[in-house]
Each structure stands twice: as C-alpha cells, then as structure tokens.
Amino acid sequence: MPEKYTLGVDFGTQSGRALLVRLRDGEEEAVSVLEYEHGVMTERLPSGTKLPPNFALQHPQDYLRVLEHTISDVVQKAKIQPEQVVGLGIAVTSSTILPVLEDGTPLCFLPEYATDPHSWIKLWKHHGAQQEAVELDGFLQASAPELSTQFGASSAERFLPKVVETKRQSPDVYEAAFTFLEVADWLVWSLTGKLQRSAPIAGYKSMWRKETGYLNPELLEAIDPNYAEIIRDKLSGEVIPLGRAGLLSPKMAKNLGLDVNTVVTTGYIDAHSSVLGAGVSEPGRLVMVMGTSTCHLLLDQRMELVEGMSGAIEDGIVEGLYAYESGQSSVGDQFQWYVENCLPKSYVEESAVRNLSHFEYLEQLARRVPMGGSGLLALDWWNGNRSVLNDATLSGVLVGLTTLTKPEEVYLALLESTAFGARQIMESFQDKGLAVNSICVCGGLPRKNQLLMQVYANVTNRTIEVASSQFTSALGMAIVAAAAVGSKRGGYDSLQEATRRMTNGPCQSYHPDPEIAQTYDVLYAEYKKLHDYFGRGATKVMQCLRTIRAKRGDSNLTS
C-alpha cells in the first residue's frame, strides 16, 4: 500500500513554503521555499507609484507563484505520485486582505486599478488605517465593552479598519470590489472554486462570533455608516468552521500537479497553525511563535477577559477550546533594524574577516556582556505595541546610553526588551487565572539565536522548549489536513489525535540561571515603570514625534 501524505503551505511576510508530510507519523519528507518576487512594498508599487506613509503592500501573483512552484517541487523531491497527496492546508499572515471581483480576480490585476495602492494586498503590518482603528476601538469600548475586550482592542492590523480606510481614501476601488477577503480565504477559493471564509480568521480579525455572526450593522451606524455598509455589502461568502473546505478544483489540480480528490482545508492564521505544529493541542502550554514579530497563544477551556489580548475565540485553533492570542509587533524586526543601521564599520569588517554574519559576530560579543549588566534598558516597541497596550503609535525607547556604551551592549538590551515584553504578556494571562504550565517556542528566531533563548529563560525564570520542527506553521497545516481527510482515507478523526501522532517532543531546552533571574527581576520592575510611563501615562511624546515625521511624507514609517 503506497504511503499517503498531506501538504502544509505557509505564507509568511517575505516568503512562502510548502512541506510534504507523511500521514502515518508526521515525518517531514520534503520542503520548498520561495521568496516573494515583490517582497513587501513600502515605498513604491510595481508601476512606480509612490506609496503614502505607513503602507505595507504585497503582490497577489507572488502567492500564486508560491503555490505553483513549491508544491510541484516537494512532490518531485519526494518522488511520489500526485494521488498519494490526500490533503492540503493553507496558512497565511493576518489580517492580510485583498479586494477582488466576483470571480475572485484581484483588483490590482486590472490596468485601471493597478496604480491605486488600495487595490493591492494590505499586509498585516500595513498601518495606514490607524485613525479608523482608533475610531472603532473607542466606539466599542464605550458602546459594547464586552466585545472590545473579548476580541481585543481594534488595531490598524485588523480587517474592518483596513476596509474602511479603502472606502474613505479610494471609493472607486471600494465600489469596484465584489468583496474584501483575507488572503487565506482567497487562496482557498482559488484552490476549490468555492467562496468561503474561515471562522477562526473571521473571529480574530473581523470580530465574528459563531453565535451571532459579524458585528451588528445597526450598532455600527452610530460610529460611521461605512462600517455598517461593509458588513452588509462587502463580506460575501459563508463562514465555515475549521477543517475541510472542499476538494481541489480540476483547474488547480492540473496547475499544481495534484489529484482532484485532494482535500483542501479552511485557511488558518500562520501563527495559530504553529501551535499544532509545535505539538500543542491541550490547555496550559504557552506557545510563542517568534519571527519578525511574536505571537503568544494559549488554549483553555474557559473564557476570561485578558488585558490587551488580540482575541479569545472558541474553536479558534482546536474545537472545544478557547484560543487566546496576544503578541509583540516587533521582535526580529528590531534586531534586523539594529544590525542593518547601527553597526560601526569596524564590526562589519571584522565579521567578514571571521567569515561570520553580522548577527553571529554580534552574538559572540554580546555573550561576553553579563546578562542584565549592560547598564541599558529598552522598550520593545519599534513597530508599536500590540499587547498589552495595543497602540501602534508607540515607538522604541533605549535608556542608559553613555559614551562608553558598546554596540553589543545595545544589542543585548534589545534582546532583553523583547523578553520583558513576553513576560508581561505571560503575566497578563496568569493574572486572570489561566494556567501557563510550560513554554514552547517556534519560528525562525529560536534556532538562529541561542543567546536570545537563554535570555528568555532567565527573564521569565522558566524552561524554554524549542519545537522540534523548523516549519511548525506548515506542519500544523499538514496536521489540519490530516484531520480534514479523516481516518477512512488514512488520516485522523480529531486534531488532537493528528497532533499527537504527527509531532515529536522539543529538540532543545533552555533552563534559567537562578542568580541571573534575580537580576532580571530587578530590571523587569524598571521595565514596567518605563512601560507604564510611556504607554499608560499622560505623556504623548512618541505620538508627537511620529506626527512630526509623518509630515515629511516618509513612506517607511510603519505605524
């Protein structure tokens, strides 16, 4: 009997990857990665059109190329037949949205809209809708605080503010659009030929609940008729629960080199599928998906209103459990910014002499600095604060600089700042009585930066376990596909069973040093003072500085 496989395809911020997984035990048979040709467009469109401040756009064709290239590539690498692939799952960053015609064609593919920024994919970190987010959040806090708390404060990264932004700034694009979709839902539509929306994504990003659906349009009339109009007219498609979305259409089966009987799952948020790929499907285990940003996810049987969470959705990751999400907008992003912009010439030259990357060389030097002993303290808000303050207008802080400060000391302080931010999020869950019995990390950063992981262990005073798979999001979608296929076709009858059978234990663990943990307790107390002064206090210095800079028209200002 030939082996059977499922495919997980994970679309990240800069690239997409497909992972072919053996169904019976989760063995990863082949992987293929393709960078987006157009990357993240923050300055100009392909036409040359200059982008306004705070824009972060992408090209839909890049996503289709990932499907066509990576899927055929892994099938060829594994030397298997198309009919051996029985399931396909899709995970995408969110809220990453796209306006389309009634047949699913992206508006940016049409010449008459190609020069309009609002016709393109708005990436999750597109922050052009900050004004709309503030409006919506303020209204809900005043009129429906229970909704605001359950779904988290509305941010510029959410679905509704981005669509309202389009309605206000580009009414022609808005009117031409048959609907606005999360890219995950658009891809599933492209694969199956059926327009459907993923309930988990709709819950987290569009404030949808399975009991009541979307927000009541009549409620939103009071803030702006645009919001009500979007819900009535621009959200076509049935919202379906996590699991099976349909079969691969004949056209896409031919394009991808797969069988028409391949089961396609509902779309997932990439960080959420990583929970399953990390081997977690039960309560009490905090998963941190660490990359350019970090997503913090926790499962529990009950609903609690946690400060600053991005949402707590029933059946959001695993049926029957609430999935809590919080996050940090800037983690790897701020490390990358520092290395690209702040290293002196001598460090760049020395790293080349030693045949090390800038990161590797800087980490070697930073290891010589006593943890907690740099004399510096930073706030991790280079891309704003997602949790617990949920304010994209906040920015980074670095305290303690002197003429003796070395680059590696600044680097260590930036690492520490993200660990402090993670600890604050963890404590926000615990303050509400939600169990955090262990911590598992996954994503690109944990395997690249051992120093960072040891800092996290010491700052949290917890053991940090690294997930065994390098591709947890794609593996998670292969697991979802295995459950969607069902046991009759060689899959599994529940996500929990599929997760247990298709994942392994951690590949590495980092244990805290009690003495260093005590030092970090002192620094964390100071971090919280800075956090509350700039984030909760009356000072608006960060917002003032952003306003001044925005008047220059800088298109690379991200929030």
N, C-alpha and C positions, 0 to 999 in steps of 0.2 A: 504493500500500500504506500503510494507516494506521500512524502511529508506535506503538511499543509502550513501555510504561512499567513500572517497578516502584515499590513504595511501601516506605519505611522509616519505622517508628513507634518513637520513642524516648521511654521513660517515665523522667523524671528524678525528683529529690527533691520538687520543687514543682509541676511541670507536665509535660505530655506534648505531643509534636509529631509531625506527620506530614509527610513530604517526598516529593513526587512527582518521580521522576527519569526522564529519557529514556534508554531502554535502550541505544541505539547509541553514546552518547558521554558519559553522565553529566550532561547538562545538567539543572539543578535548575529544574523548571517551576513548582512552587507549594509553599508551606509553610503550615501552620496550627498554631497553638499554643493550648492551653487549660490554664489553671491549674486545679489540683485544688480543688474547692469546699471540701473539708475540710482541705486543706493537710496539714501534719504535726501530728498530735495528740500533744502532750507534757504537757498539763495535764488535759484532760477529754475524755471520749467525747461523741458527739452527744447521748446520753441525760443528760449531766450528771455521769456517774460520774467521780470524781476519779482520776487516774492516779498510780501509785506513782512513786518516783524512777527515773530512767534509762530511762523508756519513750519510744518514738517510734513511733507507730502511724499507719496510713492506712486510708482507706475504699475497699473494692474497687469500689464504684459509680463512684468518680472515674475509675478506669482504664477502665471500660466506656464512660463518657461521652466520654473522650478518643478512643477508637476511633470511636464513632458520629459525633462532631462533626467531628473533624479530617479523617478520610478522605473523608467526603462533601464537606467544604469544599474540599479541594485538587482533587478531581475537578471540582467546579463551577467553581473558579477557572481551571483549565486548559481547560475547555470540551471535555472528551474523553468518549468513550463508555466505559461500565464494562468492556467486553470488551478495551479497549486496555491495561488494567492486568492484567499477567500474573503478577505476583509480589508477595508481601507479607512483610516481615520485621519481627520484634519484638525490641526490646532493652529491658532493664529493669535498674534498680539491683539489686545483690545483696550479701549474701544478704537478700532481702526475701521473707518467707514467709507462708503463709496455710493455715489448716486448713479442709478442705472435706468435704462429704458425698460419697457415691458417685456422685452425678450432677454433681458439681462446684460445688454451691451453697456459698458461703462460710458458715461457721457464724454469723458476725456478722449475717447477714441474718435469722436466726431469732430471734423475740422472746425465747425462753428463754435465749439466749446473748448478746444484744446489749449487756448491761451488763457482761459479762466482758471485760476488756482482752485476754485471751489468745485470744479468738475473732477478733480483727481482724488485719489485715496488720501484721506486725512489720517495720518499715523497716530498711534496712541499718544505720542508726546507732542502732537500739534496742540499748541496752547493759545491759538488765536481766539478761542471762544471763552476767555476768562470772564469778560463782562457778563455774558449770558449765564455762565455758571454761577456767578455771584448773585445774579437776579433770582435764578431758580432756587438756589440754596436758601437765600434769605426768605423767599416766599414760603417754602416748605417748612422751614423752621418755625415760622410764625403761624402758618395755617394747618400744617399736618406734621408736627414734630416727630410723631412715631414713625412716619415714613422716612423722614430725613435721617433719623437715627438708624433704622434698620438697613437702609440702602447706603448709608454713609453720605456725608456732605457731597453735594454735586460739585464736580470739578470740571475744568476745561478739557479733561481727558474723556469725559462721558459722551454718550450718543446724542442726547437731546440738545445740549448746548452747541454742539458742532453743527447740527442740522439747522437750528435757529440762526446761527452765525451765517450759514449759507443763504437762508431766507432773507436776512437783512442786507447782506453785502452783495449777493448775486441772485436777485429774484428770477432772472432768466434761467439760470441753472436749476433753481428750485422748482420752477414751474415745469421745466422740461423733464425732470426726473419722475419716473413712474413710482419709484420708491428709493429709500436710502437703506443700505444694508451694512451689517458687519461683514468684513471681507471673508470671515469664516463661513458665513451663510451664503455669500455669493459664490464661493468656491464649491460648496456642497450643491448648490443649484446648478453650477456649471457641470458638475460630475454626474448628477442624477437626472437633470432636466426638470426638477420639481422645486418651486419656490417655497422654502420652509425656513423657519427661524429657530435657532437653538434656545430652548428655555433657560438653560444655565447662563448663557451670554445675555439674553434679554433681561434676566433677573439682576445681574450685576451691573450691566451697563445702560439699560433702558428703564430700570425701575418697574419691571414687570413682576407680578405675583401670580402663581397658578390659581389662587382662589378668586382673584379679582381682575386679572389681566393688567393692562397698562394703567397709568395714572388716569384718573377721571378727567376727561376734557373740560367738563364744566368747572371743575376745581381750578384748572389752569387758565381759564378765560380771564380770571381776575388779575393775573400777572401780565399776560400778553396773549392775544388771540392766536399768535403764531404757534405757541406750544400746543394749544388745543387742535389747531389745524393739522399739525404734523401727525398727531395721534390718530386723527380721523382719516386723513387722506394719504399719508406717506409711509405707512407701516404695513404694507400688504404682505400676505403670507401667514400661514398657520404657524403658531408657536408649538413646537413639539418637544417632548421630554428627551433627556439624554438617552443615547442608544442608537437604534437603527433609523436612518433617514430614507433608505431606498437602495436600489441596485444601480450599478454603473450603467449609464446610457450607452447604446451601441456606438454612437459617435465618439464618446470619450474613451470607451474600451479600445477602440481602434487607435485613437491618438496615443494612448498610454501603453498599448501593448498588453492589456489585461483582458480577462474574461468578463463577459456581460453579466455573469452571475456573482460578481464581486459585490459584497455588501459594503455600503458607504454609511458611515456614522454621522450623527449630528456633529456640528462643529463644536469645538471646545476652546476655551481660553488657554493659551500655551502654558502659562504657569500652573493652571489647575490640572492639566493632564500630567504635569510633572509630579504631582502628589502621588498618583498611581504608579508612575514610572519609578518613583523612589521607594515603592513597596508599601505605601501607606494607604489604608482604606478603613481604618478604625480610629476612634477618638483618642485624644491625649498626646499626639505626636505632632509637634510643630515642624512644618516644612518651610524652609527658606529657599526660594529659587533665586539664585544670585547671578546677575549678569550686569548689563548696563544699569539696570535698576534691580531692586529686590522685592519679591512678592512673598508675604508671610501668610501661610494658610494653616488652618486648624479645623478639624472636624469635631463635632459634638452633637449629642442627642437633643440639646435644648437650645432655645433662643434667648440670648442676652444682648442688651444694647451696650456695645463696647465703644468707648470714645475713639473717634477718628477712623473707625474701620471703613473699608471701601464697600462692605456689604456682608450680610449673613443670609444666605439663600438656602432654603430647604431643597434637598436633592441637587444642590449645586455641583457637587463632584461625585458623590455616592448617594444612591437612592436611600431615603430614610434618615439621612443625617444633614444637619446644618453645616454648611461650609463657610467659615469665616475668612475674610480676606482683609489684610492691611498691607501697607507697602512703603517702600522708600524710593523716591523718584530718581535719586542719584547715588549710585554706588560705583560700579565700574566706570561709569561716565566721568565721574570727577577724578578718579585715578588717571584715566586716559587724558583728561584735560591737563592735569598737572605735568604728566610726563611729556606731552607734546608742546607745552607752552612755557614751562618754568625750569627746565634743566639747564644748567650752565654748560658752555661749550666744552669745558674740561671733562665733565661727566659723559657727554655724548662721545667724545673721542676715546675716553678710557674704556667705555663699554664696547666700542668697536675693536680696540686693541685686544680685549679679553674674549672677543667673539661671543658677547652676551647681548641680549636685547636690553633696551633701556630699563625695562621692568625688572629683569633678572639682576642687573647691576645694582639698581636702586634697592632691591630687596636684600641683596647681600650687605649693603651698607646699613640699611635700616635694622638688620638683625643685631648690629653692634650697639644700637641705641637701647638702653634699658626700657622695657615696656612701661609706659606710664611716666617715663622720666625725661621726656623731651623738653619739658617746660612749656609745651604748647597745648592748646585745646581748640577744637574746631566744631562747628555745626555743619551737619551733612546735608545742606540744602542747596547744592549747586543747581539743581533742577527744581527748586521749590520743595515743599514738604507735603507728602501725601498722607502720612499718618504719623502722629495722631492729630495734627493741626489742620491738615487738608487745605493748604493755602499755597497755590502755585506762585504767588507774588513774593514769597520769601526767598532769600538767597544765602550764600555761604558766608561763614564767619571764621576767622582764624585769629586767635588771641595768644599773645606771649612772644611775638617776634622781637628779636634783637639783632644787632649787627654780628652776633656770633652764631646765629641760627644757621644750620646746615640743611641742604635740600632733603637729605634722608630723614631728618627730624620732622620736617613739614610732611613728608610722605607718610611717616608713621602716624602723625596726628590725624591725617585724613583717613587712614585705615581705622584708627580708633574711633573717629567720629561716627562712622557707619555702624560700628559695633554698639556704640552707645545708643544710636537711634533704634537699632534692632532690639536692644534690651528694653527700651521704653515701650516699644510695641508689645513685646512679650509680657511685660508687667501690666499693660492695659487689659490683656486677656485674663491674667491671673486676678486682677482687681475685681473682676466680675465673677470669680469662682470657676472659671474654665480651666481645666487641667492642662498643664504643659509638662508632661512627664519626661519628655525627651525631645531632642532637636536633631533634625536631619537636614542637610544642605545638599543642593544640587545646582546644576547650571554650569556656566563657563568658568566662573571665578574659583570655586573650591579646589579644582585640580591644578590651577595655574599658580595660585598664591598661597603657599603653606603658612607664611607669616601671618597673613590675614586670618586664616582659620584659627591659628593659635591665639591671636588677639581676641577673636570672638569667644573662644573657650574661656579665656581669662576674664574678659569683661562681663560675660554672663554667668561665670562660675558654674558652667555646665559642660558636660562632654558633648562635643560636636561630632556627629557621624556623617560621613560623606557617602552619598548614594553610590551604588556600585556601577550604574550605567552612566556613561558620558552623555547620553542622549535621552534624558528622562522624559522630556516632553513628547518626543516621537515614540518612545517606548510606551508611554502612557496611552497614546492614541492607538497603538497596536493592541494594547490590552483592552481598550474600549471596543475596538473592532472585534476582538476575540469573544467578548461578551455579547456583542450585537449579532455575531454569527450564530451563537448558540451551540449546545452540545450535539445536536443532531448532525451538524456539519463539522464536528471536530473541535468546536470552541467550548465555551463555558456558559453556565446558566446564571452567573452573577458576576459583578465586578470584583467583589471580594475574592471569589474563588480564582478568577483570572489573575488578579493581582498577586495572590499567594503563589500561584503556580508559575508565573512568568517573571518573577523578580528574585533577586538574591539579597543577602544582608549587606551592610555597609562595607566599602572597600578600605576605609581608613577612619580612624577616630583620633580626635584631639582632646586631651584632658587638661583641665585647668590647673594652674600652679597656685596653691592657696595664698602664698605671700603676695604674688603679683595681683591676684584677685582682690586682695585687701587694698592695694594701691589704687586699683581701678574703681573700687567703691568710692574712694575719696574724689577721684576725678569725675566720676559719674554724677555725684552730688553737685559739682560745679557745672557740669554739662547741663543739668536740669535747670540751674539758675539762669544760664545763658538762654536755654531753650524757652523758658517762660518769659524772660525779659523781651526777647526779640519776637517771640511767637504769640504770646498772650498779652503782653503789656501794651501800654498806650503808645509806645514809640512806633512810628511808621517810616523809619529811616530807610529800610530796604525798599519799600514801595516808592518812596520819593526818588531814590536813586534809579530805580527801574523806569520811572516815568521820564526822568531827565534823559536817560539813554535812549528810550523808545522814540523820543522826539528827533533823534538823529536819523531814525529810519533804519537802524541795524536789523537785518533780517535774520541774524543768527541768535537773537535774544529768544530764549526758549520758553519763557513764561512771563 
